[in-house]
Amino acid sequence: MSIENALVRSTVRVMAGKNGQEPSSVGTGFYYKVQDPKTSNAKILILTNKHVVNGADYIRFVHSYADSLEDLDEHHQPVGRVDKTEQLPIAPFVYNHPNPDIDLCAIDVTIIMAQLLNSGKKLRSMILDSSWMVKDEDKKHVRDIEQVLVVGYPRGIWDHHNNMPISRIGNTATHPFANYQNKQDFLIDVAAFQGSSGSPVFSYEAPMFRQASGAYTPGTKVNLIGVVWGVIESSVEGDLKVIEIPSALKHVPVMNASLNLALALHADVIKDLDALILPTIK
């Protein structure tokens, strides 16, 4: 599978709602793994924004699997693919980032995925981990302007027939490792809408990528550098405002003009969740 195909298969459409009611919010999540280096035991998680699930009793998502991922049909999907809807109560399965100002949480789906994988089925998803982030020694080579790939479900749009997300290409608008406005954020020049909350942001270089020396090499280079959580908009009065990306599944009048600037958390904040979850792995 190409790296591009793998990246778009790392996400999942997350819906949340109250018990006895249909989902009232929608956002993007992506699969992420925390692994104990001593035992190789791991937890499989869906990372998304806190505001996507806040106030909800359950989350709902659809994952796809098949007997083989190599035998593809004419739509480039595994032959015999099954799309299964899962629903989990939030209370025992959600880990919030310990900093209340960081809009990030993890949903533990280990049991669901373990049952699937132990049955011999193949999950049509790529699971990220901290190794996808830029290493500390390589950060000095990252430029202010880098091309980015954002994968998610803007306005809840998805290819429900194939259970696939929407991908967008843009670039960083501020340095991806600088603290924009002294917060653990950076800006990307990519339009983000309701449903984009929780979208992973990848640095993406293809068909050539730059090495530390400045020379270019054929191939593709990808790193996980952020998680979308908000947008900057201009009000009708001309004031600039930073807002969380709405996740409500309802139509609301829009009086603000999008500047096509989204805020993303630095990917390094995910490591705080690693430290929180690692002691719970058995």
C-alpha positions as semicolon CSV with decimal commas, in nm:
position;residue;x (nm);y (nm);z (nm)
1;M;0,000;0,000;0,000
2;S;0,132;0,346;-0,087
3;I;0,199;0,589;0,196
4;E;-0,079;0,815;0,066
5;N;-0,332;0,531;0,078
6;A;-0,218;0,442;0,428
7;L;-0,250;0,800;0,555
8;V;-0,612;0,842;0,452
9;R;-0,689;0,509;0,617
10;S;-0,564;0,634;0,952
11;T;-0,877;0,839;1,024
12;V;-1,226;0,758;1,145
13;R;-1,546;0,962;1,153
14;V;-1,641;1,014;1,518
15;M;-2,000;1,086;1,623
16;A;-2,120;1,153;1,976
17;G;-2,456;1,187;2,147
18;K;-2,677;1,137;2,449
19;N;-2,820;0,798;2,548
20;G;-3,148;0,728;2,373
21;Q;-3,082;0,997;2,113
22;E;-2,920;1,013;1,773
23;P;-2,567;1,161;1,760
24;S;-2,560;1,539;1,796
25;S;-2,196;1,607;1,702
26;V;-1,946;1,488;1,445
27;G;-1,571;1,516;1,420
28;T;-1,258;1,344;1,298
29;G;-1,048;1,097;1,490
30;F;-0,741;0,896;1,399
31;Y;-0,609;0,563;1,518
32;Y;-0,311;0,581;1,750
33;K;-0,118;0,319;1,946
34;V;0,059;0,343;2,283
35;Q;0,295;0,050;2,330
36;D;0,482;-0,071;2,635
37;P;0,845;-0,106;2,519
38;K;0,913;-0,378;2,778
39;T;0,627;-0,612;2,696
40;S;0,513;-0,496;2,349
41;N;0,158;-0,488;2,488
42;A;-0,036;-0,191;2,354
43;K;-0,357;0,005;2,366
44;I;-0,528;0,115;2,046
45;L;-0,693;0,455;2,067
46;I;-0,888;0,704;1,863
47;L;-0,753;1,057;1,916
48;T;-0,986;1,354;1,869
49;N;-1,073;1,687;2,027
50;K;-1,234;1,708;2,369
51;H;-1,506;1,937;2,237
52;V;-1,623;1,668;1,993
53;V;-1,728;1,439;2,279
54;N;-1,787;1,681;2,569
55;G;-2,131;1,638;2,723
56;A;-2,202;1,317;2,529
57;D;-2,277;0,974;2,674
58;Y;-2,149;0,765;2,385
59;I;-1,936;0,776;2,074
60;R;-2,013;0,598;1,749
61;F;-1,777;0,516;1,463
62;V;-1,752;0,286;1,163
63;H;-1,446;0,072;1,093
64;S;-1,378;-0,154;0,796
65;Y;-1,221;-0,496;0,774
66;A;-1,182;-0,789;0,536
67;D;-1,020;-1,131;0,512
68;S;-0,737;-0,981;0,306
69;L;-0,622;-0,628;0,227
70;E;-0,431;-0,733;-0,084
71;D;-0,723;-0,855;-0,298
72;L;-0,884;-0,530;-0,420
73;D;-1,201;-0,468;-0,621
74;E;-1,250;-0,214;-0,902
75;H;-1,305;0,062;-0,643
76;H;-0,966;-0,004;-0,482
77;Q;-1,134;-0,153;-0,177
78;P;-1,068;-0,496;-0,022
79;V;-1,289;-0,765;-0,171
80;G;-1,558;-0,863;0,078
81;R;-1,504;-0,549;0,290
82;V;-1,731;-0,518;0,591
83;D;-1,817;-0,179;0,745
84;K;-1,914;-0,225;1,109
85;T;-2,069;0,042;1,330
86;E;-1,942;0,045;1,687
87;Q;-2,078;0,235;1,987
88;L;-1,899;0,288;2,317
89;P;-1,998;0,463;2,640
90;I;-1,768;0,757;2,700
91;A;-1,720;0,737;3,076
92;P;-1,479;0,441;3,111
93;F;-1,305;0,470;2,775
94;V;-1,197;0,835;2,736
95;Y;-0,865;0,983;2,852
96;N;-0,856;1,364;2,851
97;H;-0,533;1,551;2,808
98;P;-0,434;1,662;3,161
99;N;-0,403;2,028;3,055
100;P;-0,756;2,177;3,040
101;D;-0,637;2,426;2,776
102;I;-0,533;2,151;2,533
103;D;-0,828;2,027;2,329
104;L;-0,726;1,664;2,292
105;C;-0,851;1,329;2,421
106;A;-0,807;0,958;2,351
107;I;-1,082;0,698;2,320
108;D;-0,975;0,345;2,413
109;V;-1,092;0,098;2,146
110;T;-0,844;-0,178;2,235
111;I;-1,104;-0,444;2,317
112;I;-1,298;-0,387;1,994
113;M;-0,986;-0,399;1,779
114;A;-0,835;-0,696;1,964
115;Q;-1,150;-0,901;1,911
116;L;-1,143;-0,818;1,542
117;L;-0,773;-0,895;1,493
118;N;-0,788;-1,213;1,702
119;S;-1,065;-1,339;1,473
120;G;-0,818;-1,337;1,185
121;K;-0,970;-1,037;1,006
122;K;-0,757;-0,754;0,867
123;L;-0,833;-0,398;0,975
124;R;-0,841;-0,159;0,678
125;S;-0,677;0,114;0,882
126;M;-0,328;0,233;0,960
127;I;-0,251;0,291;1,328
128;L;-0,011;0,576;1,403
129;D;0,222;0,605;1,701
130;S;0,483;0,847;1,836
131;S;0,741;0,726;1,583
132;W;0,551;0,923;1,316
133;M;0,644;1,253;1,485
134;V;0,951;1,456;1,392
135;K;1,253;1,354;1,600
136;D;1,401;1,626;1,820
137;E;1,730;1,624;1,633
138;D;1,547;1,677;1,301
139;K;1,332;1,971;1,411
140;K;1,605;2,222;1,330
141;H;1,571;2,131;0,962
142;V;1,196;2,205;0,949
143;R;1,113;2,526;0,762
144;D;0,853;2,795;0,835
145;I;0,661;2,690;0,526
146;E;0,607;2,319;0,479
147;Q;0,346;2,142;0,267
148;V;0,083;1,966;0,475
149;L;-0,179;1,698;0,418
150;V;-0,495;1,713;0,632
151;V;-0,731;1,415;0,640
152;G;-1,078;1,433;0,789
153;Y;-1,450;1,489;0,748
154;P;-1,516;1,862;0,680
155;R;-1,882;1,943;0,745
156;G;-1,920;1,572;0,816
157;I;-1,865;1,496;0,445
158;W;-1,737;1,148;0,375
159;D;-1,758;0,876;0,115
160;H;-2,003;0,666;0,316
161;H;-2,024;0,407;0,039
162;N;-1,655;0,325;0,085
163;N;-1,618;0,457;0,444
164;M;-1,342;0,695;0,336
165;P;-1,246;1,050;0,443
166;I;-1,166;1,369;0,253
167;S;-0,804;1,479;0,202
168;R;-0,676;1,834;0,155
169;I;-0,335;1,978;0,071
170;G;-0,212;2,310;0,210
171;N;0,089;2,451;0,390
172;T;0,195;2,574;0,730
173;A;0,112;2,942;0,789
174;T;0,339;2,966;1,094
175;H;0,638;2,754;1,189
176;P;0,505;2,410;1,295
177;F;0,721;2,405;1,608
178;A;0,677;2,767;1,715
179;N;0,413;2,847;1,978
180;Y;0,161;3,064;1,798
181;Q;0,045;3,339;2,039
182;N;0,246;3,161;2,310
183;K;0,023;2,852;2,300
184;Q;0,100;2,499;2,188
185;D;-0,052;2,569;1,847
186;F;0,051;2,657;1,494
187;L;-0,145;2,778;1,192
188;I;-0,207;2,595;0,867
189;D;-0,335;2,743;0,544
190;V;-0,611;2,487;0,494
191;A;-0,985;2,549;0,513
192;A;-1,143;2,370;0,811
193;F;-1,512;2,330;0,882
194;Q;-1,754;2,157;1,116
195;G;-1,639;1,794;1,131
196;S;-1,269;1,881;1,080
197;S;-1,205;1,880;1,455
198;G;-0,945;1,617;1,539
199;S;-0,803;1,587;1,188
200;P;-0,438;1,477;1,179
201;V;-0,195;1,717;1,010
202;F;0,094;1,555;0,825
203;S;0,398;1,726;0,678
204;Y;0,405;1,589;0,326
205;E;0,681;1,602;0,065
206;A;0,642;1,419;-0,267
207;P;0,759;1,316;-0,525
208;M;1,088;1,460;-0,394
209;F;1,181;1,528;-0,033
210;R;1,450;1,748;0,117
211;Q;1,729;1,598;0,324
212;A;1,908;1,771;0,613
213;S;2,187;1,872;0,373
214;G;1,938;2,055;0,152
215;A;1,967;1,801;-0,129
216;Y;1,652;1,643;-0,269
217;T;1,584;1,273;-0,303
218;P;1,306;1,097;-0,499
219;G;1,035;0,957;-0,273
220;T;0,783;1,060;-0,012
221;K;0,849;1,195;0,337
222;V;0,568;1,220;0,594
223;N;0,549;1,312;0,961
224;L;0,261;1,366;1,201
225;I;0,299;1,729;1,310
226;G;-0,039;1,834;1,449
227;V;-0,408;1,792;1,527
228;V;-0,666;2,044;1,401
229;W;-0,889;2,197;1,671
230;G;-0,998;2,547;1,566
231;V;-1,018;2,816;1,301
232;I;-0,956;3,187;1,273
233;E;-1,252;3,378;1,131
234;S;-1,334;3,739;1,059
235;S;-1,664;3,870;1,198
236;V;-1,894;4,096;1,002
237;E;-1,744;4,385;1,202
238;G;-1,396;4,285;1,084
239;D;-1,273;4,148;1,418
240;L;-1,054;3,839;1,410
241;K;-1,168;3,558;1,639
242;V;-1,027;3,219;1,732
243;I;-1,303;2,961;1,777
244;E;-1,332;2,588;1,824
245;I;-1,452;2,417;1,510
246;P;-1,824;2,351;1,566
247;S;-1,915;1,985;1,586
248;A;-2,293;2,018;1,621
249;L;-2,493;1,823;1,363
250;K;-2,734;2,106;1,286
251;H;-2,752;2,399;1,049
252;V;-2,667;2,733;1,202
253;P;-2,656;3,078;1,040
254;V;-2,298;3,172;0,952
255;M;-2,215;3,542;0,994
256;N;-1,836;3,506;0,991
257;A;-1,599;3,489;0,698
258;S;-1,346;3,207;0,693
259;L;-0,984;3,308;0,639
260;N;-0,891;2,950;0,549
261;L;-0,663;2,941;0,852
262;A;-0,693;2,650;1,093
263;L;-0,528;2,607;1,431
264;A;-0,351;2,281;1,505
265;L;-0,207;2,149;1,828
266;H;0,159;2,052;1,818
267;A;0,181;1,675;1,778
268;D;0,416;1,662;2,078
269;V;0,119;1,718;2,313
270;I;0,009;1,366;2,218
271;K;0,307;1,233;2,412
272;D;0,141;1,361;2,731
273;L;-0,137;1,113;2,660
274;D;0,124;0,842;2,604
275;A;0,257;0,906;2,954
276;L;-0,097;0,900;3,095
277;I;-0,198;0,576;2,923
278;L;0,125;0,376;2,942
279;P;0,081;0,279;3,313
280;T;-0,268;0,141;3,235
281;I;-0,142;-0,112;2,979
282;K;-0,167;-0,471;3,103
